[in-house]
C-alpha cells in the first residue's frame, strides 16, 4: 500500500491514533569524494567566468558602438568652415581706368547640409564712362545675371585663385552681352568673405 502524505485536510482518525514510525534510511559511511566537490566548484567558477565574459563583451560592445555613434554625430554636425584664407594678392588697377563698383553680393551655398555664405564685391573696368550709365539703367538685370553665375558655383570655386579668375571672366562675358554702348574690359573681385 502506498503511504499518503498527511495534510491538514486529509486527517484520518485511524492514522492519528497510532502513527507508524518511519524507517530511517540506512546511512552508509563513505568518505566524501574531494574530486566531486572540487569538480562542482570549478564548474561553478567556469559558469561564473563564462557569464562574466559574456557580460563584459556586451558592455564593451555597447561602449564601442556608443563612442562610434557619438563620433559620427559630432562629425556630422560639427561646424566646419572653409580652410583659413591666405592673404590675397593685391589687385593692381591701371591708372586712368574707369571703374564701376558693384554693391556686395550675398550668396548662400549649401553642400551636404553644410551651408556657406559668401559676401563678394566686384569692380568693372569699363571701356568708357557711358557704360556706367548703361549699367545703372539695367542694374537689376545685370545683378540678376551675376547672381545666377555665382549661385551655380561651389565653395571650392571661391577658395581657389584660378577658379576666381575664371569666374570673373564668365561675369565679364555675360555683362558684355547685355551692354551695347561699350564694353567691360575686366572684372575685379575687390572683396570676398566666406562664412
Number of C-alpha atoms within 10 A of each C-alpha: 3 4 5 7 7 10 8 6 6 9 11 11 8 8 10 9 8 8 8 8 6 6 6 6 6 6 6 6 6 6 6 8 8 9 9 10 11 11 11 12 12 12 12 12 12 12 12 12 12 12 12 12 12 12 12 12 12 12 12 12 12 12 12 12 12 12 12 12 12 12 11 12 11 11 11 13 10 10 10 12 11 12 8 8 9 7 6 9 7 7 9 7 11 8 6 6 14 20 21 19 15 15 11 14 16 17 18 15 18 13 9 6 9 13 15 18 14 20 15 19 17 21 17 25 23 19 17 15 15 13 22 23 12 15 19 11 11 13 14 10 13 18 16 11 16 19 15 13 15 23 15 11 14 13 18 11 16 19 17 10 13 10 14 16 16 12 20 20 16 15 23 20 16 16 21 14 10 15 16 10 15 15 20 23 16 16 23 20 15 15 12 16 12 20 11
